[in-house]
Amino acid sequence: MKHSHRTLIALMIAAALSACDTEATLDPQKQVGPNPELPQAKNFLLPPMQVPEGVAWKEGETPKVPAGLKIEKIASGLMHPRQVYVLPNNDVLVAEANGTPKPTTRPKQLIMGVVQQSSGKGGKGGNRITLLRNVNGQWEKHNFIENLNAPFGIQLTGNTLWVANADSLVKFPYQAGQTEIRTPGVEVTELPGGPINHHWTKSLLASPDGSKLYVGVGSNSNITENGIGAEYRRAAVLEVDAASGASRIYASGLRNPTGLQWEPQSGKLWAIVNERDEIGSDLVPDYMTSVQENGFYGWPYSYFGQHVDERAKPPRPDLVAKAIKPDYAISSHVAPLGLLFYTGDNMPQYRGGAFVSEHGSWNRKPLNGYQVMWVKFENGMPVGTPQPVVTGFLTDDQKQVRGLPVGLAMDQQGGLLVADDAGDAIWRVSKE
C-alpha cells in the first residue's frame, strides 16, 4: 500500500473514532430477548469504531470459565480455526480459513482491512481441515484435507463428508478412523461466491435423515451498496438435495445466517444472524431465531419485523409487511458465529439450552461480544437473560483482545469445544 493511502486511512479512522455522537446509549441487556429496545437510526459517513489491539495468549493463559468448570487448550498453531465438528469416533475436525481475496473499492473496505490486521483478524487462513485425535490424553494433529477454498461448514452423513467452501459444496468419501483424505472432492453444487463475496462463510447442516443439506449464505454487502444483483441467492438459507445437488431458497431476508442447528425439543431449524451496520452503536441487534420454510426476515428492507431501513432503495413495503420478527435478540454488533444446543451430561446445568459464540464488535463503542454465552430454552424457545460462560478473550479495559470465539461443538464426553480464530487454538470446557 502506498504511503498516501496509509495516511488517508489513518485520517479516516481518526475521524470515525472522534465522531461526537457515536457511542452506545443503551445497556446491551436492554437489547436481549424477544422485544429488544430499538432507538432511532442514525446515519454516518463512517460507522462508529472501537478496535482493540490483537495480542497473543501468554504461556499458560486461558479464557475464563465459571466456578466448577475447567478450560484447557487441546490444539494450537492453527491458521484461523473457524468451525469444529466431532465425528462419531470422537475425532475432531477443524476448518481453518480466513476468507477469499476481495477487491478494495470503497473507503470502508480500506478501513476494515486495517481493523482486521490490528485486532488479529487478518492473516492467511489454512484453507484446510485438520483432524485432532485424543490418544491417551494427548491430542494428535493430522492434515486431514488440504487445498480447500476457505472451508467453513462440515457435516457427515453415512460415509459422506460434506464441506462448504466459500463458493461450492463438495463431498468426500469417509471411512471411520482415517486421518487423511487425499481423494479429490466432488462438487455437488455451486454456492454464491464471486469476486466480492462479502460474507464468505457458508454454514452447513444436514437434515436428520441426510437427504438434505442446509447452507447459510450471507449477504454480499451491508445494505445492498453493491447492487441488488450482487445479492442473488444470498442473505438466505439454501436447501440442497443431497442426491442431485438441486437447490432452492428455504428462507430469505437473513443478512448473515450462521451456526445452523436443529433445536432438540421442537426439531425446528435455528440460526444465529449477524445484522446490518452503520446506523448506530445500538442498531441493529444480532439475533437467534427459528427459521421458517419460505419465511422472509426483513433484510435489507426492514429489521426486527417492520422497522423500515430507509437506506434500502427502492422501498418494498410488500416485503416489509410480511417480514418475520426474530425470536430472540442478543444485542447489537456481537457478531454471533457459533451455535450449539447442549445435550450432554458433563455440564448438566446447561443441558437443553444454547451456547452462542460472539466474535465481537468493531463498529460499536464500547465494544460488545467477545465471549461464549448460554441461553436457557423452555418448550423449544429461549427464555430469560443470557449467561456468560467463556470470557476473558477481551481485556477488562477493552484495549486488547487475545482471541475470538467462533465454532462450537460437543464431544462424546460432553465437553464444549470452542474454535479461537485469532488465538489459533481450540479450547475445551468441562466440569472440574
N, C-alpha and C positions, 0 to 999 in steps of 0.2 A: 504494500500500500504506500502511495506517495505521502510525503510529509504533509502536504497541504490537506490531504484527505484526513489524516490523523488529527490535524489541528481543527478542521471543521467538525469532526465527530466530537472532539473534546468540548468544543464550544457548545454544540447542540446538547450534549449530555448535561453540561453545566446549566444551560438554560432550562432544561427539563427539571433538573433537580432543584433549581432555585425558584420554580414557579410558586406563587404565593398561596394558592388555594388547592393544592393537590393532595393534601394529607387526608386520610380517612377520618370521618367524624363518628362513625358507628363502631361500637364494640362488636367484634366478629360473632359473639354469642347471640346477637340480635338478628343474625343472618343465617341461623341454622334452623332446620325443621321445615314443616310444610308451608309455613307462612312467613318467609323472611321479610324484614323491613327493607324497603326499596326506596332510596332517596331519589331526588330529581337528577336526571342525567346531565353531565357537563360535557362540553366539547373542548378538545385540546389539540393544538398543533402537534405536540408531542405528549405521550402519555406520562402519568406520574411514574417515577422510578425510584427505587432504592435497591442498590446492588451490593450484597455482601462479598467480601474477598474470599475466594476459594483457597482453603488450606488443607493439607493432608492430615489424616488421622495420625497422631503420635503413637509410638510403640506402646502397646497395652491399652490405648484409649479406645473406648467403645461408646455407642449410643447408650442412653439411659432407659431403664425399664422400671416399672413399679416394684415395690417390695413383694417378695415371694416369687419373682421371676428372675431369670438369668439370661444374659445375651453373650454369644460367642461368635467369633469370626470363623467361618468354615472355608472361605476361599478369599484370596486376594490376588492382586496383579492382573486383574481382568481389564478389558478395554470397553468401558461403558456398558456394564451389565444392565439389561433392561427388564427382561422377563425371566422368571424361574418357573419350571414345570417339573413335577415329580412323577416319574414313571412307576409302573406297578411294582418293580423290584426295588424301589426306593432310591434309584439313581436320580440325580437332579440335573436337568438340562437348563443351561443359562444362555439366553440370546444376548449377544453383545453387538451393539450398533450405536451409531450417533448420527443417523440421517444420511442424506444424499446431498451432493453439491447443488447449490441453489444460486440463481442469478441475483445480483445486488442492483436493484433498480430504484429503490426509494431510500430516503434518509433514515426511516425507521429500521430498515434492514441493516444498514451500516451500524447503527447503534446497537441493535440486537446482537450483532457479531461480536462487538466489543464486550457487551454484557455477558455473553456466554463464556468468553475467554476469561473474564475477570472472576466469575463465580464458580469456575471448574466445569461448566457445561460444554466447553469446547474440546477440541482434540479428536483424533481419529477413533472411530469405533472398530470393533474386531471383525465385523461382517462374518460372524461365525456363531456356531453353537458349541459350547463347552459342556462336557459331562463331568459331574462331580460324583464320586463314589466313596462311601464311608467303609473303610477296611480296618477293623479292629480299632475304631475310634480315631483313625487318621483319614483325612479327606484327600483322595487322589483326584488329579485333574487331567482330563483327556480332551484332545481336539476331536470333537465328535463330527461336526460337519463344517467344512470351510468354504470360502469363496461365495458367500451369500450376498444379497443386496439389501443391507440394512434390515435384517430379520427382527421381528418383534413377537408376534403371536406364535404359539406352539400348541399342538393338540395331537393326541394319539387315539386312533380308533382301530381296534384289532391289531393287525400288523402293519398299519399305515401311519407314518408320522407326517403330519401336516405342518408347514411353516409358511407364515405370512410375511413375505418380503415387502419392501416399500412399494413395489409395483406389480406383484404377482403372488398367487397362491400356488405353492408347489408341494409335491408329496414325495416321500421316500419310503422304501421298504425297511421295516424294522424287525429285528429279532431280539428277544429279551436277553439281556446280558452283554450285548455287543458294546464296545467302547469307541467305535468309529463307524461312520458310513461314508464310503467313497463312491458308491453308485450315484451317478448324476440324478438330480431331482427332475421330476416330470411336472411341467407347468399345467395346472388344472384350469386356471382362468387368469386373465389379466385383472389387476386392481388399479384404481385411479392413481396415476403417478405423474410423469411428465417433468419438465424442467423446473417448475416451481415447487410442487409437492410440499406445500406449506406445512401441513400435518402429515408427516411421512409414516408415523407409527400406525400399524394395522393390527389391532387387537383381534383375537381369534377364539372361537368357542364352538365345539361340536355339539350337536343335538345328542340327547341321551342314547338314541339308537344308532348314532354315527352316520345317518343318512344325509344330514345337512351340516354345513359349516356356516357360522355367523361371523361376519367380518365388520369391525368398526372402522369407518373411514372418516377422517376429519376433514374439515373444510379446507379450501385452498387459499384462504385469506382470513382476515379478521371480520370484515363486513362487506364482502364482495368487491373490494377495491381492485381486484384483478379481473373483474368482469364476471358476469353470471355464467358465461360459457365455461369458465375455468372450474365451475362447481358441479359439473356433470357427474352424477352418481356419488357425490361427496356429501359431507355432513349427514351421514346416514349409516344405518346398519344394513349390510347386504346379506342375503341368504343365498348360499351356493349349494347346488345339488352335488353331492359327493361323487356320484356315479358319472354324471355327464359334464359337470363343470358349468352348467347353465346357472345364471344368477338373476336375482331380482332385488329391488329395493324393498326391504322388510319394514323399515321405519325411517323417517327423514326429519330434517329440522334440528338435528343434534350436532352442535358445532364441532365437537371432537369427542366422540364416544369411545371410551377405553374400558379396560377391566371387565369385559363381558363375563357374566356368571349366571348360573341358574340358582335362584333362591330356593333353598331346600324344602321349605314347608309348602309354599304355593306352587313350586315348579315353574314360576314365571322367569322370563329373561330380564336381567337387570344390567344396568350400565352406570358408570360414572362419567360425567360430561364436563369438559373444560369450556366455559362460556366465553363470551366476547370481551374485548378490551376497549380502552380509550374513551370511556365515558365516566371515569372517576375511580378512585380507590375503593369505593363502596359498591361498585357495579361492574359486572353482574355476578351474583353468587354462582359458583360452580355447584353441581348437584349430583345426586344419585337418584335413579328412577327406574321403575319397571318400564319395559319397552313394549308397547302395544303393536301388534301387527297392523300395518298400514297407518300407524299413528304419525302425526306431524307435531313437532315440539318447538316450533317457532322461528328457529334461525333461518334467514337473517332478519326477518320482518318484525319479530317480537321476542320478548323474553319473559320467562315465568308466566306463561299464559298470554294474556292480551296486552302486556306492556309494550307499546309500539316503539321500535327503534327508528327514529326519523331519518337515519343515515341510509337506510335501505331504499334504493330508488330503482324503478318506480314502486310505490307502495302496493301492498297486496292485502287489502282488508279482508278479502275472501279467505286467505290462508291464516291471517291473524285470528279470525273468528273461530277457526277450528283447532288452533294451537292448544296442545295438551299441557296443562300445568305440571311440572315435575313433582315427584313425590316428596323430596327432602333436600333442602338446600344445605350446603356445607361451608358457607361463607365465601367471600369474594377473593378470587385470584389465588387460591391454594394450589391449583394445578393438580387435581387428582389423576393418578395414572395406574394405580393398582387397586383391585377389589378382591376380597376373599371372604366368603361365608364360612365361618369356622364351625366344623362339625366334629372336632377331635375331643379326646378325653384328658389330654395332658393339662390343659388350662380350662377347666370346666366353667369358670366364671365368664368365659367369652363364648361358650357354645351357643349356636343359633344366631349370633349377631354377625355383623360385617366389619372386617378390618378394611380401612381405606388408607392408602399411602398418598401423602401430599408432597409433591415435588417442590413446591414452594414458589412464592411470588417474586417477580422482579419489577412489576408495574403497580406496586402498591406501597404506600407509606403510612404506617410502618409495615414491615414485612408480615406475611401470613403463610401458614402451612409449615413445611419442613418437619413433618412428623408422620408417624403411623398412628391413626386414631381408630376407635372402635365405636360402633353404633349398635345399640340393642334393637332386636327385632321381636315383635309380637304379632302372631297371626299373619305372618308374611309381610309385615310393614315395619319401617323404622319408627322408633319412639324415643322420646327423651333427648338428652344432650350428649354429644359425642364425648368420649373419654380418651385423653391422650395415653398411648401405650408405649411407643418407641419415640423418644425425644432426644435432644442433645445434638442433633445434626447442626443446628444453628447455635452460635454462642449467645449467652444471655444478653449481651449488649447489641446483638444483631449486626455486628460488624464482620464476622467471619462465619463461613459455612464449611463444614468438614465433609458432609456427604449429602446425597439427595436420594430419598427412597423412591423406588419405582415398583417393580413387580413383586407380588406376594404369592406365596404358595404354602400348603401344609404338607409336611412329610408324613410317612406312615406311623410315626410315633406321636403325631400331634404337635410337632414343633412348627413354629411360624418362621418361614424363610422370607427374608427381605433383600431384594437386589438394591445395592447402593451405587447409583450411577456415577456420581462424581468421586466417591470413595473407592471405586473399582473393586468392591468387595461384596460378599454375601454374608449376611448375618442370620443367626438362628436364635429365636426366642423360645424359651420353655420354662416350666416350673423349676424352682431350685431343688 
